Amino acid sequence: MVKLRHPETVGLRIRVVLGDGLIIGPGRADLLDGIRETGSIAAAGRRMGMSYKRAWQLAETLNASFHAPVIVAAKGGVAGGGAHLTPLGEEVLDAYRTLVRTAHATGETAIAALAAAVAGPDPNATDFCP
């Protein structure tokens, strides 16, 4: 059985690619959302089902992708660690989410047409031949 990476039945997945690579896409945006909500890179990664190491790698990649950090993290220990988005991180996440909402709203009719085309012919149609 094939495991679906993206379980949506119909949808649009936006990835912003600038220069040599991916800047932000659904996974990175979800990680930023998780950090915003939990105050922790590790907790955000756990919510997404990813390892501690992978969450930190994505956080480091995000920080390296922009002219300034989008995430600030404090080491753990007695006082506890934590992470939060910088103002740039908030701006990046908000811009990405706005782009996705706009694309969905603008492309709703086209997405429905593509979904209908993928569904195949209506088996109850009079011109259907098995």
N, C-alpha and C positions, 0 to 999 in steps of 0.2 A: 504494500500500500504506500502511496506517495503522501508524505507529510506536507501539508500546505504551510508555507512560511507566512502567508498573508491570508487569514481565514475569511476575509470579507468575501461575500459572493459577488458583489458588484461594487466597484469603487475606483478611486483615483489615488495614486500614491505619488507625491511630488518629491523630487530630490533636486536640490539646488546645487549645481556643479559650476564652479568658477575656477579658472586657471587649470591646474593639474589634477584637481580632484574634488570629491564630494565635500561640500561645506556643511550642509545640513539636509537631513531627510527625516522620515517619520521616526526612526529609532533614536536618532540623536535628539530630536525634539522631545520625544517621550522621556528620555533621560533627563533633559533640562527641566521638564515639568516635574519629574519625580524629585529632583534635587530641590526645586522650588517648594514642593509640598512637604518633603520629609526632612530637609536640612542635612541630607547625607547622601554621598555618592554611592556608598555600599547599599544603603536601604533602597535607593532609587533603582539600582541594578537588580536587587533581589525581587522587587516588585515586577520587574520585567523578565525575571527568570534567567538572568545572566550572572556569571561569576563576578566576584569582587574584582578580580584582575581585569576582566573585560570592561567592566564599568569604569574603572580607573583609566584604562587605555583610551576609551572613548572620550572621557573627560579631558585627558591630556591632548588628544587629537583636536578636540573642539577648541581648547585654549590656543593651540598652535595655529589654528586655521584663521584666526582673526588678529587684527592689529593690536589687540589688548586681550587679557583674559576675560572669558565669559563666566568662569566658575572660580571661586576662591574657596580653598579647603584649608582647614586647620587639622593638624595631626591629633590623633586620639591620645589617650593616656588618662591620668587622674582627672584632669579637668574636662575630658571628653573632647572629641573632635567635632567635626561638622563641616558643612559646606553650604554655600549660598551662591546665587547668581549675582553677578556684578550688574550695574546698570546697562552695560553693553550686552550682557547675557539676556537680560529682560527684553531689551530692544530686539535682539536677534530672534528670540523665541516668539515674541509678539508679531514680528514681521513675517516669520515663517507661517504661523497660525493664520494670519490675515491672508497670506497668499493662498493657503490651502482652502480656506472658506470661500474666497473669491473664485478660485478655479472650480470648486464644486458647484457653486451657484451658477456660474457662467456655463459650465459644461453639462449641466443636469440633463438637458434634452439629448445631447450627443451621447452621453453615457447610457441613457435609456435605449437609444437606437442601437448602440453597439451590443448591449445586453440582450436585446430582442433578436439581433442577428445571430448571436452565439447560441441562443436557446434552440435554434433549429425550427423546422416547420411544425405547425400545429397539427397533432395527430388526428384531430377532429375535423380538419379542413377537408373539403370535398375533393381537392386535387391531390390528396396524400396517397402515395402508392408505396406499400411496404416492400 
